[in-house]
Amino acid sequence: MEESINIEQIFNILKKHIKLVGGLTVAGALVAILITTFFMTPKYDATVQILVNRTETNNNVGAAYNTQQADVQMINTYKDIIQNKIVLDPVRKEITKKDNFIGTSDDLKNQISISNEANSQVFSVTVKDTNAYRAADIANSVADTFKSKIKKMMKVNNVTIVADAIAKPNAVSPNKKLNILMGIVLGAIAGIGIAFAIELLDKTVKGTDFLAELGLSNLGMINHIDETKKSQRLFGQSKPRTRKHTN
């Protein structure tokens, strides 16, 4: 037998189990706050901006434009170099001494992300770390090491640090508001799911319509008599009556 639920039934089910749904929604928010506050380590980011371009001695506008486009295309190569151990190993040694960094060059690589705007010769190196000041130190060390290494590797002398990384006091993760919202949504979904499960698994007879759906006939109804009241009535009737005698 297929069961179908209309909008009115859905509303009635939610209304019937409103305390369950509301309770789990609040519980989801509280769990999200608890996990975000006590079990997730805050992370901070710092960004350094680097410009790499080659000096064009030819005053030809077309040649200068081609050189600029070539520099833009080279940014992908610069990204690979920055994330290579030739840059990260010296950075790790410096940060270990300066900020007591505990980790490998691969750990540093996982902390670094590199991005640039379309057709821009400037690219950004962003570092995430559990310490705001260490994040800035790592970013600046990466930029300085890259500037030193790229000169020897690719004969590029025109490398400029456009903006040094600075420590930011506000953590970028975890996102407390987003986590709480997710907790509320998950709690509400769980509450609604349990409410519908309770209703769908409840096979008790709720009326004659339920019997008709099963193909059964209603032969009659038997009223329920409370056993306590029944006992009181029986004992009350069997209790002997006493007469008062007056002299």
Stockholm file with secondary structure:
# STOCKHOLM 1.0

chainA/1-247         MEESINIEQIFNILKKHIKLVGGLTVAGALVAILITTFFMTPKYDATVQILVNRTETNNNVGAAYNTQQADVQMINTYKDIIQNKIVLDPVRKEITKKDNFIGTSDDLKNQISISNEANSQVFSVTVKDTNAYRAADIANSVADTFKSKIKKMMKVNNVTIVADAIAKPNAVSPNKKLNILMGIVLGAIAGIGIAFAIELLDKTVKGTDFLAELGLSNLGMINHIDETKKSQRLFGQSKPRTRKHTN
#=GR chainA/1-247 SS CCCCCCHHHHHHHHHHTHHHHHHHHHHHHHHHHHHHHHTSCCBEEEEEEEEECCCCCCCCHHHHHHHHHHHHHHHHHHHHHHTSHHHHHHHHHHHHHHHCCCSCHHHHHHHEEEEECTTCSEEEEEEEESSHHHHHHHHHHHHHHHHHHHHHHHCCCCEEEEECCCCCSSCCBSCHHHHHHHHHHHHHHHHHHHHHHHHHHCCSCCSHHHHHHTTCCCCCCCCCCCHHHHHHHHHHHHSCCCCCCCC
#=GC SS_cons         CCCCCCHHHHHHHHHHTHHHHHHHHHHHHHHHHHHHHHTSCCBEEEEEEEEECCCCCCCCHHHHHHHHHHHHHHHHHHHHHHTSHHHHHHHHHHHHHHHCCCSCHHHHHHHEEEEECTTCSEEEEEEEESSHHHHHHHHHHHHHHHHHHHHHHHCCCCEEEEECCCCCSSCCBSCHHHHHHHHHHHHHHHHHHHHHHHHHHCCSCCSHHHHHHTTCCCCCCCCCCCHHHHHHHHHHHHSCCCCCCCC
//
